Amino acid sequence: MLTTRREGEVQPGIKWGPFVLRIPFIHMRFALPELLQGICVAGATGLALVPVMTSAFGLSFEEAVTMAMFHTLLISSAWIIFGDPIAPGWLTPALPFIFAFVLGSASTQAEQFQLMTALSLNFAALLIILGITGLGAKLIAWVPNVLKGGIILGAAFAAFLRIFDQNDAASALNATPIAAIAALALCMFLTFSKPFQRQAAQMPMLAKIAGLGLLPAFLVAGTIGWATGEMQFNIRSGFLDVPTHAASLWQKASPLMIGWPSASQFIAALPLAFITYILFFGDLVTAEEMIKNTQPMRTDEKLDVNSSRAHMATGIRNAVMGIIAPFFGTQGVLWTGIQVVILKRWASGRDKMDSIFDGIAGYYVYGLPLLFIVLPIVTMLQPLLPIALAVTLLLTGFACATLALTAVTDTAERGAMVLTAIAFSLFDPWTGLIAGLATIVVVVGPGVFMPKKPVDPAKES
């Protein structure tokens, strides 16, 4: 079995069909800097949805942590089992839509998880069909920028509405307002502040702080929360009893136990699967462009990016997740911030990182989420998890808003995009989609959905 890469070739692995299996510590080396950051940042971020799972979906804390562990294992399969050279992450912009749809449509816990399963299986089928046929790019090309922008801006609106929801007693701003505001402000400053970015470009220490992602915000929030009495840290000893809590989670969430979604639930979930696909495709294009721009700096390793493979791999992950731990939105293709950090170190030379898979594996703790079963660490992080979710939504909302506002330049299209975004953020998926399409047709005209003919330079001259 080849484990050493030849110059200019793809990192070795075990091929199976269109995929490549790579075994940690055999096909990828130990990477200490990425491992340390992965334990702190990736581990804590992976638990960010635990407060929603407990407060809105009725899981116990231990069951929610077990579900998060399953999600992390499936995410890690993207580069271990399927072979994508991309740091995978959540479909974060879709999360606000998902929360609004599921919590607004289901009256019981069983219905909530059945809707999650319907969303996951719809999305999985869409990805696999488009991946096998190669029709994904054609579908996205048909969707006009004004509709894409409306969906992305709608995700931003929905994220902001979720953060500032005064009716949610468990939200970070309601439960720990001082610590939450400090964490949100710090994350915005480190991530989007132009003055800080200019200083960080000149001062490596500031760049390292910014590269720690959510960790600085966690430290500040924890310190302020403890000092003000907003947070109570109840640190427990021992380890999580995974088999016991996995069994109880299975009884509450798996369609094999609570029943499969009805036909009406599958139909109701279809528009959101399409909306999520547009967000997925945007992440995939971003990942491909990032790798394309970085590849010339490392001619010793070829990064094999395959759109169809990524479609099928993400589809399979969503299908499995929809059966064993249904919580749609946790199986995406790209974690942009982590991919940037890994590519930057990879581009610095083979002596810094032999293969990109060394960096990805290190950041995801080699696919072994041991953090989740160590109760002293998990319970220490527990009071910070609502803030982790709020920060994730804030950064997602801000990034989506800035991206959407550059999607169109025509004033009529921009107005239609805003109205479409409001419809998506306030209504159920079908109503939002129909309202958005109607708005675009009335304001911009049906011609926006027609394929644009290439311009003939000879005629222009």
N, C-alpha and C positions, 0 to 999 in steps of 0.2 A: 504493500500500500504506500503510494507516494505521499510523503508529508512535507517535503522540501520543494519550494516553488522554483521553477526555472525562470530565468531572466525574461521579463516581458510577458509572462503568462498569468493565467488566473490562479489564485491560491488553491492548492490541491484540496480534494474532498472526495466523497463517495457519491457518484452520480446515480440517481434513480429517477428515471423519466426525465422531465425537463428540470428537475430540481437537483440540488447538491447538498448532501449531508456533511457537516463539518463537526468533528468531535472536539470539545474543549480540551486544551492542553496537548492535543495531538496535532490538529490542523490549525490551531491558534495558540499563540504564546501568552505567557503571563504578563500583564501590563499593570503595574502597581499604581501609577497616577490615575488611570481610568477606573481602577477597582475602588480606590479610596473615594473618588467622586461619585461612583455608582452607588456605593453603600449609603452615602449621605443624601445625594440628590435624587437618583432614580428610585431608590428604595422608599424614601419619604413621599415622593410624588406619586408613586404607585398606590399609596394608601389614601390619596386625597378624596376619593369617592366614598370612603367608609362612612363619613357622617351622613351622606345622602342615603346610603344603603340602610343605615340604622334608623334615621328619623323618618324617612319617607317610604321605605320599602319593608319596614318591620323586621329586619334581621337583627340578631344580637351582634354585639361588637366582635365576638369571636367568629361568628359566621361570616360577617362582612370582611374581616381580615382574611379568612380562608378563601372567599370568593376573589379577593384582590390577588391572592397568591396564585390562584388558577389563571387569572387574567395575565399575570406576569409570565407564567410558564408558557402560555400560548404566544404572547408577544415575542418571547425569546426564540420560539420555534422559527420565526421569520428568517433568522440568520443561521440557526443551528441546523434545522431540518430542511428548509427550503432554499437557503443559500443566497439570500438577497444582501448585497453590500450596503445596506441602508439601516440606520438606527430607527427601529420602528417605534410608534407611539400611539396615542389615542387619536380618534377622530374628534379632537377637542371642539372645533367650531360647531359640530353637530350636537354636542351635549345639551345646550340650552333647549334646542328643538325637541330633543328626546325627552327631557324632563317634563316639558310642557305637554307634550302629546300623551305620554304614558300616565302621568299623574292626573291629567285632566280628563282622560278617557276611561280609566279603570277605577272601579269602586272597591275592589278587594285585592288582597295581596296576590292571590292566584292569577287574577286578570292582569295585574301589573307585569308579572313575569311571563305570562303568555304573550303579552304584547311585545315584551323584550325579545322573546323567542321568534315571534313573527317578523319583527324588524331584522333580526340577525339572519334568519333564513332567506327572507326576501333579498337582502343585500348580498348574501353569499351567492344565491342563484344568479343575480345580476352580474356580479363580478366574474363568476366562472364562465357564464355564457359569453360575456364581452371579451374575456381573456382568451377563450378558445377560438372564437371567431375573429378576433382582432377588430371588432366594431367599436371599441371604446373611444378611440380617437375620433371616429366619424360622428359618434353621438355627441361628444363634447363640442365638436366643430359646428354642429347644427344649433347648439344653444347660444343665443346671442349674448353679448357682453352685458347688456342691460339686465337680463334675467340672472346671469351669473353674479353680477354685482348686487342685485337685490337679495339673492340667497345669502351671500357672504355678509352683507350689511345687516340682514335680518338676524344672522347668527350673532353679530355684535350687539344688536338691540336686545335680543333674548338673553345674552350673557349679562348685560348690565342690569336688566330687569331682575334676573335671578340674584345677583349680588345685593341689590338694594330692596329686596322683597321684605317689607316690614311685617308681613304676616307669618314669616318663617322664623319662629323663635330660636331654632337651632343654627341659623345663619351666623357667620362670623361677626358681621356688623351689629347684630342684635345681641349676641351672647358675649362678645369680647370687643366692644367698639374701639377702645383706645389701642389695644394691641393690633387689631385688624387694620385700622387706619394707618398705623405706623408701618406695618408690613406692606400694605398696598402701595403706599407712597414710596417706600424704599425700592420695591420691585420696579415700579414705573421709572424711578430715577436711574437705576442701574441698567435698565433695558432700553429705554427710549430717549433719555436725556441727551441732547446733542452736546451741551457743554461738558457733561461727564465723559461722553465718548471721545471728545477731543483730548481731554486730559488722560484718559485711559490709553490712547494711542501713543502718548509720550511717557507714561509711567507704567511699567510692567506690573507693579503691585496692584494698581487699580484694575488692570485688565484681568489679573488672576481673581480678584474679588468678583468682578462681573461674570467671570466664567464659572463661578460656583452656583449659578442659577438661583434656585429658591433658598439655598442654605442660609445666606446672610439674613434674609427676611425671617426665616424660622428662628434664628438665634435672637434677633431683635424682638420679635413678637413674644417668644418665650420669656425673655428677660422682663419685658414690660408687663406681660400678663401676670407673671409671678409677683412683680413689685407692686402692682396695683390691686392684686387680689382677684383679677378677672379669671385667672386660671388656677385650677387645683390639680396638682400632679399626684396621681395615685399610682405609683410605680409598683408593679407586681413582679414577683420572682417566678422562675420556672419557664416552661415552654408550652406553646400552643398545642392542644390535643387535636391535631389535624384530622385523624380518622373520625372522631366523635362529631366534630363540628361540620366536617364534610358530609357526613350522613344526614345531619339535621338540615343542612343547607339543601341537599338533594331532595329531601322531602318537601321543602317549601318552594323550590324554584325550578327544578327540572321538569320539562314537559313529560318525561317518562313517568313521573309521579303525580303531577297536578293535572295532566291532560294537555293535549296539543292545542294550539290556537285554533279558533274557528275560522271558517272561510271569510267571515265578515272582518275578523281581526287582521287576517292577511291582506285583505283589500284595503282596509283603513290604513295599514302601514306602508302601502306601496309608494305614495308620494314622498314620504320621508326617506325611503330607500334611494329614490332617484336624487333627492336633494343631497343626501349624504354622498352619493356617487360623485357628484360634481365637486364636492369638497375633497374627496379621496383623489380624484384625478388631478386636482390642483396640487395636492401634496406630492403626487407621483412625478408630475412635471417638474416641480421644484427640486425634488431629490435628483432627478436625472440631470438637470441643469447644473446643480452644485457639483456633482461628480464629473460632468463634462468639463467644467471650468477648472477643476483641480487635477484631473488626470495628467495633463502635460507635465506637472511637477514631479510625477513619479512614473517613469517609464519602465521600472523594474516589475511593477504589478499592474496587470490589466484588471480593471473593475468591470465585471460583467453585469450590466444593467439590462434587464429584459422586462418590458412592460407587461407582456402577456403572462409571464411567470409571476410577476408581482400581483396581477389580478387574481390568478388562480390560487396562489398561496394565501393571500388575504381572505379570499372567499372561503377556503377550507378552514382557516382559523375562526372565521365568524360562524361557520356552520357548527363546528365543534363547540365553540363557546355558547351558542344558542341552546345547546342540549345539556351541557354539564354545569354552566354558570352563566345563565342569560342576563347580560347587562350590556346592551348595545352601545357602541361608541368606544369601547376599550380596545378594539383590534383594528388599528389603522396601519398606514405604511410608513409614516415619517414622524420623528420627533425632531423638528427643525433645529432647535438650539443645540441639542446633543450632536446632531450630524455635523453642524458647523464646527464644534469644538474638536470632534474626532478627525474630521478632514484637515483641519488646520495643523494638528499634531502629525497626522499621517504625511502631509505635504512637506514637513520639515526634514524628512529623510528616513531611510530604512533603519538607521541606527537609533532613531527615536521610536519608530513603530514599524516592525517588519511588514505586517499585513494590516489592512484596515479591519479585518476580522479580529485581530488582537485588541484593537481599541473598542470595537462594538461589544465584544465578549466581556471585556473588563468593566465597561460602563453598566452592563446588565448582569454583573456578578456571575458571569459564565453560565447564565440560565438557571442558577440555583438561588432562589429568593430566601436565603436563610434568615434574613432580617425579619421576615414575617412571622417566624415561629419563636423568636426570642422575646418573651413577654416583657422583660425590663425595658427593651428598646421600643417596642410597639406601644406599651402603655405610657412611656415617657412622651412619645409623639402624639398620643391621643388628643390632648387638648389643642394641639396645633393643627389638626387635620381640617377643621372647618376653614381656617385661614388658608391652608394649602389649596383648598378648592376655590376659595374666593380669589386668590392670587392667580390661579390657573385661568379662571373665567375672565378676570380683568385683562390679563395679558393677551388672551385669545380675542376678546372683544376689541381691544385697541388695535391689535394687528389686523383683524378682519376689517375694521372700519377704515383704516388707512389704505388697505388694499382695494376695498370696494370703491372708494372715492376716486381712485385712479383708473377704474375699469372703463369709465365712459367720460367723454369730454363735452358732448352735446348737452345743452341745458335741459331740453325736453326729456332726453333719456335719463339724465341725472334725477329729475323730478319723479319720473316714473319708477326709477330704481328705489328711491326713498319710500314711495308709497308701497311698492312691492315688498320692501324690507319690513315695513310696519305690519303688513298683512301676514307675512311669514312669522313674525315674532308674537303676534296677538292671537291668531286663529289656529285651528287644527290644520294638519298638512294639506288635506284636500282643498279646504276653503282658501287657505293661503295661496296655494298654487293656482287655483282658478281665478282668485282675485288679482294675483300678480299678472297672470297672462292677459286677463281682460284689461287691466290698467295699461300694460305695454301696448296691446293692440290699439286701444283707443287713443293713447297719447302719442305713441311713436309711429304706429301703423303696422299692419301685418307683414309688410315687406321686410321687417327686421329679422323675420324667421326664414327668409329665403336665402339660399346659398349665394354668396357674392361671386360674380363673374370676375375672373382675372382681367386686369387692365392690360390692353395691348399698347406697348410703348410706341409703336409706329403710328397708331391712331392719335395718341396724345400729342406727338410732335407735329 
